[in-house]
Amino acid sequence: MAVLLGGDAQDRARLAPAGSSWAQSPEGLSAIYAVLDHQGSARRWTLPLDRLDGTVARLVVWNVDSLEPDEVEALEDWVAEGGTALLGGRLAGLGGSVRPAVQGSARPVAAHPATAGIQSVSVGGGRFRDAPPERLVHLKDEQGRPVLVSWRVGRGRIFWSADTEWLSNARIGEAQNLELALQVLLPPDGGQVAFDEYHHGFTSPTHWWQILRESLQAFGLLLAAAVALLFWSYGARFGSPLPAPDRPPRAAVEYVHSMSRLYRRAGARGAVLRALHRSLLARLGQLTGGVQGLSHAQIAERAAPRCGVPAEEIERLLDRTASANAFPPTDAELIELARKAENLQRRMEHAGYRDG
Protein backbone atom coordinates (compact mmCIF):
# COMPACT_ATOMS: atom_id res chain seq x y z
CA MET A 1 0.00 0.00 0.00
CA ALA A 2 2.88 2.37 0.72
CA VAL A 3 4.22 1.80 -2.79
CA LEU A 4 0.80 2.27 -4.40
CA LEU A 5 -0.08 5.42 -2.48
CA GLY A 6 3.20 7.10 -3.28
CA GLY A 7 5.17 7.32 -0.03
CA ASP A 8 4.56 8.62 3.50
CA ALA A 9 4.64 11.98 5.28
CA GLN A 10 8.42 11.90 5.73
CA ASP A 11 8.92 11.67 1.97
CA ARG A 12 6.59 14.63 1.41
CA ALA A 13 8.37 16.70 4.06
CA ARG A 14 11.73 15.93 2.46
CA LEU A 15 10.66 16.56 -1.15
CA ALA A 16 8.22 19.45 -0.64
CA PRO A 17 9.22 22.71 -2.39
CA ALA A 18 9.47 26.15 -0.79
CA GLY A 19 6.11 27.57 0.19
CA SER A 20 4.60 24.16 0.98
CA SER A 21 3.09 23.42 4.37
CA TRP A 22 4.88 20.06 4.20
CA ALA A 23 8.33 21.65 3.78
CA GLN A 24 10.44 21.82 6.97
CA SER A 25 13.16 23.80 5.22
CA PRO A 26 13.69 27.50 6.09
CA GLU A 27 11.51 28.46 3.09
CA GLY A 28 8.66 26.11 4.03
CA LEU A 29 5.41 26.81 5.91
CA SER A 30 5.35 23.81 8.24
CA ALA A 31 5.70 26.01 11.35
CA ILE A 32 2.64 28.22 10.76
CA TYR A 33 0.71 25.13 9.65
CA ALA A 34 1.60 23.41 12.93
CA VAL A 35 0.39 26.43 14.92
CA LEU A 36 -2.96 26.47 13.14
CA ASP A 37 -3.24 22.70 13.21
CA HIS A 38 -2.77 22.76 16.99
CA GLN A 39 -5.89 24.92 17.14
CA GLY A 40 -7.77 22.48 14.87
CA SER A 41 -8.24 24.92 12.00
CA ALA A 42 -5.60 23.84 9.43
CA ARG A 43 -5.94 21.60 6.41
CA ARG A 44 -4.19 21.02 3.12
CA TRP A 45 -5.95 21.67 -0.20
CA THR A 46 -4.95 19.23 -2.96
CA LEU A 47 -7.63 19.94 -5.59
CA PRO A 48 -7.92 22.61 -8.33
CA LEU A 49 -9.06 26.04 -7.19
CA ASP A 50 -12.38 25.67 -8.97
CA ARG A 51 -13.24 22.95 -6.41
CA LEU A 52 -13.14 25.37 -3.46
CA ASP A 53 -16.32 25.35 -1.42
CA GLY A 54 -17.82 26.68 1.78
CA THR A 55 -15.83 24.28 3.99
CA VAL A 56 -12.79 26.55 3.55
CA ALA A 57 -12.84 29.99 5.20
CA ARG A 58 -9.22 31.05 4.53
CA LEU A 59 -6.86 29.98 1.75
CA VAL A 60 -3.06 30.34 1.57
CA VAL A 61 -1.47 30.19 -1.90
CA TRP A 62 2.22 30.71 -1.24
CA ASN A 63 5.31 30.94 -3.41
CA VAL A 64 3.91 29.45 -6.63
CA ASP A 65 5.24 30.40 -10.05
CA SER A 66 1.95 31.69 -11.42
CA LEU A 67 -1.79 31.20 -11.56
CA GLU A 68 -3.55 30.66 -14.85
CA PRO A 69 -6.30 33.15 -15.79
CA ASP A 70 -9.02 30.56 -15.23
CA GLU A 71 -7.56 29.78 -11.79
CA VAL A 72 -7.56 33.48 -10.87
CA GLU A 73 -11.19 33.68 -11.96
CA ALA A 74 -12.09 30.60 -9.86
CA LEU A 75 -10.26 32.11 -6.85
CA GLU A 76 -12.06 35.44 -7.18
CA ASP A 77 -15.42 33.66 -7.49
CA TRP A 78 -14.74 31.82 -4.24
CA VAL A 79 -13.59 35.02 -2.47
CA ALA A 80 -16.68 36.85 -3.68
CA GLU A 81 -18.78 34.38 -1.70
CA GLY A 82 -17.12 35.53 1.54
CA GLY A 83 -13.73 33.79 1.63
CA THR A 84 -10.33 35.31 2.39
CA ALA A 85 -7.17 34.44 0.46
CA LEU A 86 -3.54 35.15 1.40
CA LEU A 87 -1.27 35.03 -1.64
CA GLY A 88 2.50 35.32 -1.75
CA GLY A 89 4.97 35.58 -4.60
CA ARG A 90 5.10 36.62 -8.23
CA LEU A 91 1.55 36.01 -9.41
CA ALA A 92 1.39 37.65 -12.82
CA GLY A 93 -2.30 36.92 -13.29
CA LEU A 94 -3.21 39.41 -10.55
CA GLY A 95 -1.48 42.48 -12.03
CA GLY A 96 1.35 44.46 -10.50
CA SER A 97 5.03 43.55 -10.49
CA VAL A 98 7.34 42.27 -7.76
CA ARG A 99 11.00 43.19 -7.57
CA PRO A 100 13.87 42.11 -5.28
CA ALA A 101 15.05 44.35 -2.45
CA VAL A 102 17.21 44.29 0.68
CA GLN A 103 15.90 42.33 3.64
CA GLY A 104 14.64 44.36 6.53
CA SER A 105 11.44 45.19 8.33
CA ALA A 106 8.04 46.56 7.40
CA ARG A 107 5.47 48.60 9.29
CA PRO A 108 1.72 49.11 8.96
CA VAL A 109 0.68 52.19 7.00
CA ALA A 110 -3.15 51.96 7.21
CA ALA A 111 -5.54 51.14 10.00
CA HIS A 112 -7.05 47.74 9.41
CA PRO A 113 -8.13 44.83 11.64
CA ALA A 114 -5.50 42.61 10.01
CA THR A 115 -2.66 44.84 11.23
CA ALA A 116 -4.16 46.07 14.48
CA GLY A 117 -1.45 46.16 17.18
CA ILE A 118 1.33 45.31 14.73
CA GLN A 119 4.42 47.53 15.10
CA SER A 120 7.06 45.74 13.02
CA VAL A 121 7.28 42.70 10.75
CA SER A 122 10.51 41.03 9.63
CA VAL A 123 10.48 40.66 5.83
CA GLY A 124 12.76 39.27 3.15
CA GLY A 125 13.64 40.70 -0.23
CA GLY A 126 10.28 40.94 -2.04
CA ARG A 127 8.64 44.32 -2.77
CA PHE A 128 6.02 45.71 -5.13
CA ARG A 129 7.50 48.03 -7.71
CA ASP A 130 4.60 50.46 -7.31
CA ALA A 131 1.50 50.41 -5.19
CA PRO A 132 -1.13 48.55 -7.27
CA PRO A 133 -4.05 50.85 -8.06
CA GLU A 134 -7.26 50.61 -6.04
CA ARG A 135 -5.62 48.37 -3.46
CA LEU A 136 -5.16 48.98 0.22
CA VAL A 137 -1.50 48.97 1.28
CA HIS A 138 -0.99 47.35 4.70
CA LEU A 139 2.82 47.13 5.05
CA LYS A 140 5.70 49.22 3.70
CA ASP A 141 9.42 48.84 4.26
CA GLU A 142 11.83 51.56 5.47
CA GLN A 143 12.06 53.01 1.94
CA GLY A 144 8.25 53.21 1.63
CA ARG A 145 7.91 50.35 -0.85
CA PRO A 146 4.71 48.25 -0.52
CA VAL A 147 5.05 44.75 0.89
CA LEU A 148 1.46 43.64 1.69
CA VAL A 149 -1.69 44.87 -0.07
CA SER A 150 -5.32 43.77 -0.17
CA TRP A 151 -8.57 44.49 -2.01
CA ARG A 152 -12.16 43.50 -1.69
CA VAL A 153 -13.85 41.03 -4.05
CA GLY A 154 -17.57 40.72 -3.40
CA ARG A 155 -18.05 39.79 0.26
CA GLY A 156 -14.44 38.62 0.72
CA ARG A 157 -10.90 39.99 0.57
CA ILE A 158 -7.63 39.00 -1.10
CA PHE A 159 -4.29 39.72 0.65
CA TRP A 160 -1.21 39.69 -1.58
CA SER A 161 2.33 39.80 -0.22
CA ALA A 162 5.25 40.57 -2.49
CA ASP A 163 7.56 39.00 0.10
CA THR A 164 7.34 35.25 0.75
CA GLU A 165 9.80 35.06 3.66
CA TRP A 166 7.88 36.68 6.52
CA LEU A 167 5.53 33.65 6.76
CA SER A 168 8.31 31.05 6.32
CA ASN A 169 9.78 28.78 8.97
CA ALA A 170 12.91 30.95 9.16
CA ARG A 171 11.06 34.20 9.99
CA ILE A 172 7.70 33.26 11.51
CA GLY A 173 9.19 33.68 15.00
CA GLU A 174 10.78 37.08 14.32
CA ALA A 175 9.28 40.44 15.28
CA GLN A 176 5.47 40.22 15.08
CA ASN A 177 5.26 37.91 12.09
CA LEU A 178 3.26 35.26 13.93
CA GLU A 179 0.77 37.82 15.24
CA LEU A 180 0.24 39.21 11.75
CA ALA A 181 -0.25 35.69 10.31
CA LEU A 182 -2.81 34.77 12.95
CA GLN A 183 -4.76 38.02 12.54
CA VAL A 184 -4.93 37.54 8.77
CA LEU A 185 -5.59 33.81 8.75
CA LEU A 186 -7.62 32.88 11.82
CA PRO A 187 -11.33 32.96 10.95
CA PRO A 188 -13.43 34.69 13.60
CA ASP A 189 -16.08 31.94 13.51
CA GLY A 190 -13.65 29.04 13.82
CA GLY A 191 -13.57 28.04 10.12
CA GLN A 192 -10.87 26.09 8.33
CA VAL A 193 -7.61 27.52 6.94
CA ALA A 194 -6.48 25.64 3.83
CA PHE A 195 -2.91 25.66 2.51
CA ASP A 196 -2.77 25.17 -1.23
CA GLU A 197 -0.64 22.13 -2.03
CA TYR A 198 -2.14 21.50 -5.46
CA HIS A 199 0.33 23.92 -7.09
CA HIS A 200 3.22 22.31 -5.20
CA GLY A 201 2.57 18.93 -6.79
CA PHE A 202 0.58 17.26 -4.01
CA THR A 203 -2.73 16.45 -5.67
CA SER A 204 -5.57 14.23 -4.58
CA PRO A 205 -6.34 11.42 -7.03
CA THR A 206 -9.58 11.79 -8.95
CA HIS A 207 -9.30 8.29 -10.51
CA TRP A 208 -7.39 5.07 -9.86
CA TRP A 209 -4.54 5.94 -12.24
CA GLN A 210 -3.42 8.91 -10.15
CA ILE A 211 -3.07 6.69 -7.07
CA LEU A 212 -0.06 4.93 -8.60
CA ARG A 213 3.41 6.40 -8.31
CA GLU A 214 5.16 7.60 -11.46
CA SER A 215 7.32 4.47 -11.63
CA LEU A 216 4.24 2.25 -11.51
CA GLN A 217 2.50 4.43 -14.09
CA ALA A 218 5.48 3.99 -16.42
CA PHE A 219 5.45 0.24 -15.78
CA GLY A 220 1.73 0.12 -16.56
CA LEU A 221 2.25 1.94 -19.86
CA LEU A 222 5.08 -0.41 -20.84
CA LEU A 223 2.96 -3.42 -19.92
CA ALA A 224 0.06 -2.14 -22.02
CA ALA A 225 2.41 -1.57 -24.97
CA ALA A 226 3.81 -5.11 -24.61
CA VAL A 227 0.31 -6.62 -24.56
CA ALA A 228 -0.69 -4.58 -27.62
CA LEU A 229 2.47 -5.76 -29.44
CA LEU A 230 1.71 -9.36 -28.50
CA PHE A 231 -1.83 -9.16 -29.88
CA TRP A 232 -0.55 -7.46 -33.04
CA SER A 233 2.13 -10.09 -33.66
CA TYR A 234 -0.28 -12.99 -33.26
CA GLY A 235 -3.03 -11.24 -35.18
CA ALA A 236 -0.88 -10.21 -38.17
CA ARG A 237 -1.84 -11.87 -41.49
CA PHE A 238 0.99 -12.65 -43.88
CA GLY A 239 -0.24 -12.83 -47.45
CA SER A 240 -3.50 -12.02 -49.15
CA PRO A 241 -6.74 -12.97 -47.42
CA LEU A 242 -8.26 -16.31 -48.29
CA PRO A 243 -11.42 -16.10 -50.39
CA ALA A 244 -14.62 -17.29 -48.84
CA PRO A 245 -15.50 -20.83 -49.95
CA ASP A 246 -18.16 -21.08 -52.62
CA ARG A 247 -21.41 -22.56 -51.51
CA PRO A 248 -22.35 -25.65 -53.53
CA PRO A 249 -25.22 -25.03 -55.95
CA ARG A 250 -28.61 -26.37 -55.06
CA ALA A 251 -29.37 -29.76 -56.59
CA ALA A 252 -31.90 -29.84 -59.44
CA VAL A 253 -33.99 -32.35 -57.57
CA GLU A 254 -34.27 -29.89 -54.66
CA TYR A 255 -35.58 -27.22 -57.01
CA VAL A 256 -38.04 -29.63 -58.62
CA HIS A 257 -39.22 -30.83 -55.23
CA SER A 258 -39.83 -27.31 -53.93
CA MET A 259 -41.62 -26.24 -57.13
CA SER A 260 -43.80 -29.35 -57.14
CA ARG A 261 -44.88 -28.71 -53.57
CA LEU A 262 -45.70 -25.11 -54.48
CA TYR A 263 -47.83 -26.10 -57.53
CA ARG A 264 -49.49 -28.89 -55.61
CA ARG A 265 -50.49 -26.64 -52.70
CA ALA A 266 -51.82 -24.11 -55.24
CA GLY A 267 -53.79 -26.80 -57.12
CA ALA A 268 -52.19 -25.69 -60.41
CA ARG A 269 -52.09 -29.06 -62.25
CA GLY A 270 -53.45 -27.40 -65.38
CA ALA A 271 -50.66 -24.84 -65.41
CA VAL A 272 -48.09 -27.62 -65.12
CA LEU A 273 -49.68 -29.50 -68.00
CA ARG A 274 -49.71 -26.41 -70.23
CA ALA A 275 -46.02 -25.78 -69.44
CA LEU A 276 -45.32 -29.40 -70.40
CA HIS A 277 -47.16 -28.90 -73.72
CA ARG A 278 -45.13 -25.79 -74.57
CA SER A 279 -41.91 -27.61 -73.75
CA LEU A 280 -42.86 -30.53 -76.04
CA LEU A 281 -43.70 -28.19 -78.92
CA ALA A 282 -40.41 -26.35 -78.54
CA ARG A 283 -38.35 -29.56 -78.60
CA LEU A 284 -40.36 -31.02 -81.50
CA GLY A 285 -39.87 -27.78 -83.43
CA GLN A 286 -36.11 -28.04 -82.94
CA LEU A 287 -36.18 -31.65 -84.12
CA THR A 288 -38.35 -31.21 -87.21
CA GLY A 289 -37.40 -27.72 -88.29
CA GLY A 290 -40.52 -25.91 -87.04
CA VAL A 291 -44.12 -26.67 -86.01
CA GLN A 292 -45.75 -23.32 -86.70
CA GLY A 293 -49.20 -23.79 -88.26
CA LEU A 294 -49.06 -27.60 -88.11
CA SER A 295 -51.60 -29.84 -86.42
CA HIS A 296 -50.68 -32.38 -83.78
CA ALA A 297 -51.04 -35.19 -86.31
CA GLN A 298 -48.68 -33.50 -88.80
CA ILE A 299 -46.15 -32.81 -86.07
CA ALA A 300 -46.29 -36.44 -84.93
CA GLU A 301 -45.81 -37.73 -88.52
CA ARG A 302 -42.69 -35.61 -88.95
CA ALA A 303 -41.20 -36.49 -85.57
CA ALA A 304 -41.94 -40.22 -85.49
CA PRO A 305 -39.27 -41.28 -88.02
CA ARG A 306 -36.66 -39.13 -86.34
CA CYS A 307 -37.06 -40.30 -82.74
CA GLY A 308 -38.36 -43.85 -83.23
CA VAL A 309 -41.64 -43.29 -81.36
CA PRO A 310 -44.97 -44.15 -82.98
CA ALA A 311 -46.79 -41.14 -84.37
CA GLU A 312 -50.01 -42.09 -82.61
CA GLU A 313 -48.27 -41.98 -79.23
CA ILE A 314 -46.78 -38.54 -79.94
CA GLU A 315 -50.15 -37.23 -81.14
CA ARG A 316 -51.99 -38.55 -78.07
CA LEU A 317 -49.41 -36.92 -75.76
CA LEU A 318 -49.76 -33.56 -77.55
CA ASP A 319 -53.56 -33.73 -77.49
CA ARG A 320 -53.73 -34.58 -73.83
CA THR A 321 -51.26 -31.89 -72.70
CA ALA A 322 -53.16 -29.32 -74.81
CA SER A 323 -56.51 -30.14 -73.13
CA ALA A 324 -55.58 -28.93 -69.64
CA ASN A 325 -58.41 -26.39 -69.51
CA ALA A 326 -61.12 -28.82 -70.61
CA PHE A 327 -59.94 -31.90 -68.69
CA PRO A 328 -57.67 -31.09 -65.76
CA PRO A 329 -55.49 -34.10 -64.94
CA THR A 330 -55.28 -35.88 -61.62
CA ASP A 331 -52.02 -36.14 -59.74
CA ALA A 332 -51.38 -39.68 -60.93
CA GLU A 333 -52.22 -38.83 -64.55
CA LEU A 334 -50.00 -35.75 -64.44
CA ILE A 335 -47.08 -37.81 -63.20
CA GLU A 336 -47.65 -40.40 -65.96
CA LEU A 337 -47.84 -37.69 -68.65
CA ALA A 338 -44.64 -36.08 -67.34
CA ARG A 339 -42.88 -39.45 -67.48
CA LYS A 340 -43.97 -40.00 -71.12
CA ALA A 341 -42.91 -36.45 -72.08
CA GLU A 342 -39.51 -37.06 -70.50
CA ASN A 343 -39.03 -40.32 -72.45
CA LEU A 344 -40.01 -38.57 -75.69
CA GLN A 345 -37.57 -35.74 -75.04
CA ARG A 346 -34.77 -38.24 -74.42
CA ARG A 347 -35.55 -39.91 -77.74
CA MET A 348 -35.40 -36.50 -79.44
CA GLU A 349 -32.05 -35.76 -77.77
CA HIS A 350 -30.68 -39.06 -79.03
CA ALA A 351 -31.92 -38.22 -82.49
CA GLY A 352 -30.08 -34.93 -82.33
CA TYR A 353 -26.91 -36.74 -81.33
CA ARG A 354 -27.24 -39.09 -84.31
CA ASP A 355 -27.69 -36.14 -86.65
CA GLY A 356 -24.57 -34.60 -85.20
N, C-alpha and C positions, 0 to 999 in steps of 0.2 A: 504493500500500500504506500509505503514511503517513496518507492521509486515511481509509482503511478501518479501520485499527487504532487511530485516535483520538489521534494525536499522539505525540511522543517524550518522552524523559526530562526535557528542559528544560521542556516544558509541565507535566509532573507536578510538578516541583520548584517551579515558579512558582505553580501553582494549588492545591497541597496545603494542607490546613488544619492548624491547630496540633495537635500530637500525632502527626503522620504522620512516618514515617521518610524520606519524600521531601522534606518541608518543610525549607528552609534558613533560614527565619526564626528569630528568637530563641526562638519557642515550639515549633519543630520538633524532631525527634529524628534528624536526619541525621548529627550528630556521633557519637553513641553507636552508630548503625548502621554508620558508617564504621569505627569501632574494631573492632567485632565482625566486620565483613566482611573486614577486613584479616587476621583470624585464621581466616577461612574458615568461620565458624560462624553467619553471619547470612543471613536470607532474609525475604521479605515474604509474608504470608498474605493471599490475596485470595478466599477461599472462606468460606462460613458456618461457624460454630464447630462445628456438628455433623459437619463433614467433617474435623476434626482426627484425626490418626492417630499412629502410633508414630514417624514420621519427624521429629516436632517434640518436642524435649525441654523447651524453655522458650518461653513465649508472653508477649508484651507487648501489652496492650490499654490504650492511653493516651489520655486526654482525649477520651472519647466521651460523648455526652449520656446514654445509658442503654443497658442491655442488657435485652432482653425476657426474661420468665421462662423460656421454652423455651431461650433462648441461655444463660442462667445454668445451667440444668440440663445442657445439653450440655457446658459448660465444666467443671462439677464432675465429670461422668462421665469426661471426659478426664484431669482432675487425679487422680481416684481410681485411674487406671491407672498412676500414677507420674510424671505431668508436674508442672511448676511454672509458675505464672502470676503475672505482675507486672501489677497493675491500677492505674490512676491516674485520679482524677476523681470526679465525683458519679455513682456507680452505684447507683441506688435499689434495684435488684433484689437487692443483697447485704445490705441492712439497714444501719443506722447513718446518721448525717447528717454532712455536711461543711459547715463555715462558714468565712467569710473571716477572716483575721487579718493582723497586721503581719509583713512579711518579716523573716527573721532566720536563726537557725541551730538545729539540732537535734542531740541527742546520744543515743547508745544508752542504754537503760535496762534491758536484759536480755541475759544472755549467750547468744549464738547464733552459729553459724558464719557467718551472713550479715552480721553486724556485727562480726566479730572484727577487732580492730585499728583500728576506726573511732573517732575522737575527736570529730569535728565534721562536720556536713553543712550546706551552705548551702541553705536552703529558701525558698520563696515564701510566698504568703498563704493556703494551704489547711490546715485543721486539722479533726480530728474533734471534734464537740461533746462527746461523752463516749467513754470507752474502750468499744468494742463488747464485749459479754459473750462469755466463753469464747474470747477471741482474744489472742494474744501481742502485746504492744506492743513494738516495736523502737526507735522514735525518738520523743522528746518535745522540744518547744521549751523556751525559757527559762521559760515560765509553766507548764510541766508538761502541756501539751495534746498528745494523741497525734497523730503525723504518719504513721507507718508501722506497720501491724499485719499479722499473718499468722495462719493457722489451717490445721490439717491436714484433708485430705479424702482418705480412703483411704490410698494409698501416696504421695500427693503433697502439695503445699502451695500455698496461695494467699497472695500478698503484695498488700496493698492500701494505696496511699498516698493520703492526702487531698490532698497537694500535688502538682501536676503540673509544677512549675518546676525541681525539683532534677535531673531527668533531661534537661532541655531543652538546646538548643544554647547558651543564654545562661549556664547555671549548671553544665554538666557539668564544666567545668574549675576550678570553685571548690572550696575546702576539700578534702574527701575524697569528693566526689560520684562521681567516676569509679571510685574503689576500691569504693565501696558497690555501684554498678551492676554491676561485673564480678563481685563476690562473689555477688550475687543471681542474675545472669543466666548466667554461664559454666557450662555443664554440666561436671561432673568427668570424664565419659567422652567428651568431645569431640562431644556432640550438637549439634543445630541450634537456634538461637534465632530464633523467628519473630516479626515485628512485624505486628500486625493492621492491615491496610489495608482490609479489607472494610467496616468501619464508617466509614472516611473517604472512601468512594466509589470506591475502586479495586478493582474486582471482576473476576475472571477470567470470560470468557464460557463459558457452558455450552451454548450453541447459536449458530448463525450470526447470529441477529438481534442478539445482544449485541455482536458484533464491530463493527458499524456505529456511527459517531458519532451523537449525538442529531439533528444536522441531516439526516444521511442517513436515519435512522429516520423523521423527519417527512416527508421527501421520499417515502420508500417508502409511507407511509400515504396521502399525497395521491395518489400514482400509483395505488394500489389503489382508492381512492375514485373516481378519474376513470375507470378501466377498468370498475368496477361501474356507474357512471352511463352509460357508453357502451353496455354490454350492455343495460341497462334501457331506454334510449331506443330502441334498435333492436328490442328484443324486445317493446315495448309494443303492445297490440292496441287499436285504436280502433274501437269498435262491438261489437255482439254477435258471438259466435262463429258461424262458418258451420256449418250442419248438415251432417252426413255425407251424401254422395250415396246415394240409394236404389239398391240392387242390382236390376237388371232381373229380373223373374220368369222362372222356368224355362219354356221353351217346352213346349206340350202334347205335341209330338212327342217331346221328350226324355223326358218322363214315360212315355209309351206305350212308347218303345223300351226303357227300363230295366225296366219291368214285364214286357214280353214276354220279355226275356232271362231274368228271374227265373222266370217260369212255365215257360219252355221248359227251363231247366236242371233245374227240379223235376219235369218231366214231367207237369204239371197241365193237360193239354188238356181233360179232363173238367170241371174246375172252371171253366175259361174258358167252356166251352160252357154250363154251367148258369147262370153269371152273365149270359151273353148271352140265355138264355131268360127269366130274371127281368126283364131290361131290356125285352125285347119285350112281355111281359105288362103291365108297368107303362105303357108308352107306348100300347098298344092299349086298356088300361082308361081312360086319359085321353081317348082319341079316341072311344070308343063309350059311355062312361058307366059302365063297370064290367064286369069279366069274372069275377066271383066265381061259382063254381058252373057255369060254362059250359064246354063242350067246345071243343077246338081248331077243330072244324068250325063251331060256332055263332059263335065269335069271328071266324073268317075271313069268314063270311057278313055279319056286321055291319060289319066294317072294310073289306071290298072296295069297296062303293059310295063310301065316304068318301075313300079314298086312291087309287082308280083302279088297284089291283093285283088280279089275279085271286085269287078266294078259294082256289083249289086251291094256288096258290103260297104264300099266307100259311099255309095249313094244313100244307103240307109243311115249311115252315121251322120252325113251332112243334113239329111232331112230331119233327123231327130234333134240334133243340136240347134237347128234353125227354128224348131217349134217350141221354144222355151216359154213363150207368152201363152200359147194355146194349151199346152200340156206340161205344166211344171213337173220336173222329175222328182222322184223320191231320193232319199239319201243313197240307198243301195243302187238304184238305177244310175244316179249321177256318178258314183264310183265306178260302175261298170263301163259307162260311156267314156270316162276319163282314161280308164285302162285301155280301151280299144283305140282311142285317139292317140295315146302314147305309142302303142304298137305300130299304128299307121305312120306316125312321124318317124319312128326308127327305120321303118322300111324305106321311107322317102330319103332319109339321111344316107342309108346304104346305097340307094340308087344314085345319089349325088356323088358318093365316093367312087362308084363304078364309072360314072361319066368322067370323073377326074382322071 
